[in-house]
């Protein structure tokens, strides 16, 4: 039980990672039963989806909330297995039993949300993560062009006051590429833009570098270059706020610091004259 409680709130630090909460996934009940009966548990990255029925999702979610464990879950439209409304229905059922509004629960891989769904997300106190690189490589299989401008509603989430963080999903792992993809919304296969992001570069850098620390409850100690904050930062050879947008995904770090220690430095970084400083971000999964 002590181990369970340790993973509540800010969770447990493990080197450069922080472990907290519990990840839940649901499935078609007709598939869930035989999988749950005959298949062993495998990690999320095994790409074998957990097989919780909606009832099991709610029951486990209630018990987790009682222990102050935040919930992590997919919040996407992928018929027939997933729907944003279906996920929100389950979360609201959990919340009616035990409030989850202060747990900073995380919904990941969102592709689309209606204004009504955005209001429900805000009222539940959820944090939403987006993977903009899906536009670049997965627009066709995810049918993003059917959504057009409505896909990846980052602007709408921010305007509603919902905490938003960007993630790379390791394809590719660079957060600079992720930032570029959020701004450009470029479909490489279809050779076209998926509408306009209506985001500024500063906003995108903030939800890449600062917002992840909110997920980890570390916003008071990381994510800004300021006195009393952890010295996590990167120095680039070009200013990401003013460079040609085509350069953004490929900027080169000349110096990187983690907790005040230099962990990477080039010959240019030794001088650091004329370079731009930006805080780095630890990754939350």
N, C-alpha and C positions, 0 to 999 in steps of 0.2 A: 504493500500500500504506500510506503514511503516513496518508492520509485514512481508510482503513479502520480502522487502529489507533486513530486519534483518536476514533472513534465507539464504542470499547469502554469498559468501566468507566463512569465518570460522563458520558462523551460530550463533546460540544462545546456551549458556551454560545453562543446566538444571540439577543442581546437578552434578552427576557423568556422565551425558550423554551430548552429544552435538547434536543439531538438525540443520540440514542444507539441502538445496536442495529439490528436489522433486523426488519421485519414480514413474516410468512409466512401464507399462506392456502392451503387445499387444496380440492379439488373432485372431483366425479365424474370419473373418468378418461375416460369417453366424451365429456364436455364439455371436459375439460382440453386434450386434444390439438388439436382444431381451433382453440380460442381461442389457445393458445400459439403455434400456427403462423401465424395470420392476423391477430391483433389486437395492436395496440401496447400498451405499458405505459401505464396511467393511474393517477393517484394514488388512494389509498384513498377519499377523499371523492367520487370519481367514481361510487361505488356500482357499479362493474363489478368483480366479484370476481376476484382472481388465480386462476390455474388450475393450481396445482401438484398433481401426483399425490402420493399418500402417499410413494412412493419419493423423488420430488424434494424433498418437504418434509424428509424425514430427511437426505438427502444435503446439502442446503443448510444445514440446522440443524447438522450435524456440522462443516462448514467454518466456519460462523459461530462455533460454540463454540470451535474451535481458535484463532480470532482474538479470543476473549474478548468477542464481540458478544452481547449478550443478545437473546433472542427475544421477539417480541410476536405473539400469536395469539388467535384467537377460541376460547373454550372454552365451548361451549354445545350444547344438544340442538336440532338443527334438521334432522330426517330429510328426505331421505336424505343430505344433504351433510355434516352435522356430527354428531358425538356426543362427549360428554365422554370416554368410554372410548377412542374412536378417537384423539382428540387426545393423551390421556395415553399411549397405546400408542406413538405416534410419538415423544413426548418421552422416554419411558423408553428407547427404542431409541437415540436420540441420546445420552442420558446414559450408556448402557453403553459407548459409543465414546469420548465426551469428556464429562466431568462438566459439568453446567449448574447445579449446586446452589448455586454462589456467584455466579451471573450476575444474580440477581434478575429472572428471566424473567417476563413479564407476560401473564396470560390475562385477556381482557376480555369483557364482556357475558355473564357467567355468569348463568344463570337457575335452575339446580338442580344439586345434587350429592348423591350418596348418601354414607353414612359411609365406605364403602370408597374412594370417589373422593376424599373429603376427606383421607384418610390418604395416598393416592398424591400428591396435590397438596402436602401438607406435606413428604413425603419428598423431593420433587423441588426443594424450596426456592422454589416459585413464589410470585408475588404475584398476587392476584386483584382485579380491579376490577368494581364493580357500577354499574348505571345505574338507580336506583330510580324515576326518572320514567317508566320503561316500565310500571310498575304503573298509574300515573295515566292514561296514554294508549294503552298497547298491550296491556292485559291480555287482551282478546278475541283479536286476531290471533296473539298468542304463546301462547294457551291456558293462561294462568297460573292460571285458576281450577281447572283439572284438578290442578294442583300444590298449590293452597291454601297452607297454612302452610309447606309445603316449598319454595315459591318464594323465591328470593333468600335463601339461607341465610347471611346475614351473621353472625348470632349464632354459628352452628355453626363458621364459619371462624375467627372471633376466639377462640372457646373452644379450637380446635385449635392455636392459636398461629400461624396463617397471616396474614401481612401483608395487610391489606385496605384499599383506597382506593375512594372514591366518585367517580363522574364524571357529567357532565351530558349528554354526547353532543350538546350544543348544543340540547336540546329540553326546556325552555328552558335558556339558558346559566347561569342563576343557581344557584350552589351552595347558597344558602339554600333554594331550592325543592327541590333534591336532598336536602338534610338533612331537610326536612319530609317528603318522600316516603318516605324511609327509615324515619322514625318512624311515620308514619300508615298507609303501605301502602294508600292510597286509590285505588280504581278509579273515575275520574270518569264513565266511560261506564256501568258497571254500578251505580254509586252504592252501593258497599259496600267494606268493608275486606278486604284479603287476609290474614287472620290477624293476629297480633300480632308486632311487630318484636322485642320483648324486648331492646331497646336503650335505653340512657340517652341523654339529650341530649348529655352530655359525650362519650360514646363516638362519637356521630355527628359531632359537631364535630371531634373528633380525627381521624377517618378521612376527613373532608372537608378539613381544614386541615394536619394534620401528616403523615399517611401518604403523600400524594403526594411529599413530599420524600424519603421512603425510596426511592421508585421512582427518583428522580434522584440518589441517593447524596448528598443534601444535608441529611440529618437532623441533622448536627452543626453546621450553620450557619444553618438556617432552620426555621421551624415552631413556635418558642417565643418568647415575650417574655422574654428573659433577656440578661444581659451577655455580650458576645461573639457574639451571634446577629445576623443581618441584621434591620434594623428594617422588617420587612414586617408591617403590621397594619391592621386596620380598626376603626373606632369606630362603634357603632350607636346609634340613638336609644332602643333598648329592649334589655334583657338577654335574649339568646336562651336562656339557661338557665332563666329564670323566667317569660317572657312566656306569654300564652295561646298554645297550640300553633297556633291558627288564624292568629296573627300572624307566625309564624316565617318563612314563605315570603316575606313582604313587608316585612321590616325594612328601614329606610332607613339607608344609611351616611352619617354626617355628616363623617367624615374617613377618608382612606385614605392610607397611607404605603407606598412601595416603596423598599427600600434606604435608608431614612432620609429620603427626599424626599416631601413632601406632594404627592400627585397629584390629590387631590380634597378639597374642604372646603366645607361649607355655613356659613351664618351661625351655626347652632347649634354646629357643630364648632369654631368659633373659641373658644368657651368651654370645651367638653368637660366641664363639670361634670355628674356623675351619669351619664356615658355608660359603656358597657361596651367593653372593649378585647379583641380577639381577633386572633390571627395570621391573615394571609391565606395562600393557597396558590397556588403556580405550577402550571399545568396540564401533565400529562404525557400524551402520546398515543402 
